[in-house]
Amino acid sequence: MLMMKKMWVMTAVAAAVMALSGCNDNSSQTATAAQAPAKTDVKAGAQAPAKAEKADAKAAQAPAKTDVKAGAQAPAKAEKADVKAAEAGKSADTQKAGLAGDDAVAYAVGQSLGSYIEKTNKQQEEFGLKLDPAKIIDGFSDGMNGKDKLQGVDKQKLLSDFDAKLKSKADEAEKKKNAEEIARGEKFLEENAKKEGVKTTESGLQYQVIEPAKDANAPKPDKDSVVKVFYKGSFIDGKVFDQNIGKEPIEFPLTSVIPGWSEGVSLMQKGSKYRFWIPSKLGYGDRPMGQIPANSVLVFEVELVDIKTAEQAKAEEEKKAEAEKKHAEEQKAAAEKSKADEENAKKAAAEKSKADEENAKKAEKPAADAKNDGVKPAEPETIKVEDDSGEVPANKKVQ
């Protein structure tokens, strides 16, 4: 909005491409944002059923192929026909407009450039500056036809001066907006201070006890403490911009937060719940911070869950880091052992397979040698046992 100089010196094609690519960039971002949840859903929710369905899929492959050929080709052809019809429609639209081919491209360049300039001109109107569209068209036409009504004039300086004027107007508007926001916040705090239960500190911080600590002797944090809290942050109109209620409590040192937070939480006892109204001078001041505008009065509801000294917090962090290191080492050792066990199992299986193969060959060799020598295997010897009659009972034959 403030870079008018660049707008005036860019070529018609560059401006058109920029205007058109801006639309494409927005579309790409929207598409990317929509894809992420879809990927997550597929990975998280669909894998287990998919594995269970593989057996059914194998049994149904033949019918599926038939269905694809019989039922899917017609829709595919229909889609191709629709695409061709759409392309023909686009061509018909350009022809209907009396434009085709390069003429349509040329018109698109001019129309995109005109839209860009018109939008910029409207933005300038917010600062009380408006350029005559007729003069813009006149200058564009002269430039396209090699004419120049400002021959000899330093147009670069002319545009630079206009850019400076526009920037000055924008700065004035920003200052006015900031002053209005400060006045709005001050008026709110002045009225809020009159409400029952609201107290104001010397710094201007306002607070209210929502729930006192159950233990009257519960400790309070000091400026160097590390605290664990639930919180909800909102503007004076009630719009919530951040919270962790219903989630896990957040832990941080009071030295790392805005002055209003540090002062306010230091007033609390462990287990209590307070509401704070933080003036902009104790918040982010004249700096916009994400979705928080500059000079905003901030409202926080805070529940103090736990308090630690800086030394305790440091010791816990070191202990946690040591535990994580030990866990990582154990995982590494387990992985190495698993790998070694797998390699040993493979080696033992290979050795057993080799030994079995050698034993099988040794067992086959005597039979093969006997066959090659023409030696028949020995018949089992029959021993006859006769009774007193000289006959051999059937049940006395021994082989």
Secondary structure by P-SEA (a helix, b strand, c coil): ccaaaaaaaccaaaaaaaaaaaaaaaaaaaaaaaaaaaaaaaacccaaaaaaaaaaaaaaaaaaaaaaacccaaaaaaaaaaaaaaaaaaaaaaaaacccaaaaaaaaaaaaaaaaaaaaaaaaaaacccccaaaaaaaaaaaaaccccccccaaaaaaaaaaaaaaaaaaaaaaaaaaaaaaaaaaaaaaaaaccccccccccbbbbbccccccccbbbbcccbbbbbcccccccccccccccccccbbbbbcccccaaaaaaaaacccccccccccccccccccccccccccccbbbbbbbbcccccaaaaaaaaaaaaaaaaaaaaaaaaaaaaaaaaaaaaaaaaaaaaaaaaaaaaaaaaaaaaaaaaccccccbbbbbbbccccccccccccc
